Amino acid sequence: MRLRERDKQTVLLCEMTGMEDDVYTWGEATPIRAAVYPAGERLDPQVYGERIGDMRLMLFDGPAALVPGMGVALEGETPGYRIVSVERWAHQRAVLERIPEGRRGGGAEA
């Protein structure tokens, strides 16, 4: 399955540089074009439980490698989601989990 350009949006992909006082710190942000969808019925509720409402799926067909633990900023400069798992098909499929507001931290710069 090929991703359509019209389904993609620009998001920022950030390496996690550490965690201080239960708050994430992020390195340099890299803009990528990816399709992001609500997880809804596409994830197994037995695996993710009640967290499924705070999750998204991200499909990416670019050259960068997605790694669990990376931050993803859908809006703004501070990552609001982190990658929980990655599956590789014709493209990369990442499961994103929302980062609680008080733990998002800062430091991501595009």
N, C-alpha and C positions, 0 to 999 in steps of 0.2 A: 504494500500500500504506500503510495507516495503522498506526502503532505502537500496540500495546496497552499500557495502563498497567501491567499485571502484568509485562510484560517490561522495564520501565524500573527504573533504580536511581538514587539520588542520587550524582552525582559532582561534583567541584570543577573548574571551568575557570579556568585562571590565565594571565595575560599574562606572557611572559618579559620581564623588565626588563633583563637583561644576562647576561654570563658573565664570571666572574672565576676565574683559575687553572683553567680547564677545568671549572668547576662553574657550573651554571645558578643564576640568582637570579630569583625570582618576585614578581610584584605581588600585588594583592588577589585573593582567590579568590571566584568566583561559583558558588553551587550551581545545578546544572541537573539535569533528569531525562532520562536517555538510556538506550538499550539498548546494552549492550556484550557482544560475542561474541568467542570466539577466532577468529583469522583463518583458520586451517586451510586448507580446500579453497576458500575464497572468494577468495583472492588468487592472482595468477599467480606461481608460484615462479621463473619466468625473470626477473621484474622484481626481486623482493625476495630471492631466493636463500636462504641459510641463516638470514637474519634472520627469516624467516616464523614461526618458533616463538616469537619474542618480540613478535609483533604481535597487535593486536586491531582489530576493527571497531566503530565507535560510530555508532549511528543516532540522530539528534536532530531533532525536529520543532518545536522552540521558536523564538522570535524572535531569539535571539542568533546572531551570525555566528561560525562556526567558522573559524579562520585557521591555516594551517600555522605551526608553531613554538610554538603555545600548549601549555601543560602541562595534563595531565588527572590528577587524583588520584582513583583508584578506591577506595582505602582510606587512611585517615589524612589528614594535611594537606599533605604534601609530594608534589608530582606525581611519579608513577612512570612516566608515559608522556608522550610529546609527539606532537602531530598532525603527520603527514608529508604527507598530502594530503587534500583535501576535494572531494567531488562533490556537486552539488545535483540532487536529484530532487524528488519530492513532499516529501521530508525531506532533511536533510543527512547524507551518509555520509562519515565520517572514518576514515582509516587511522591507527592509533596504533602507535608503536614504543616499546618499553620503554627507559627511560633507565637506564644502568648505575648501580649502587648508589652509587659514589663521585662521580658527577656530578650527583646529584639536587638538591643544595643545599637552600635553604630560603627562607623569606620569605613563603610563601603563608599568608594569614590569612583565614579566613571571616568 
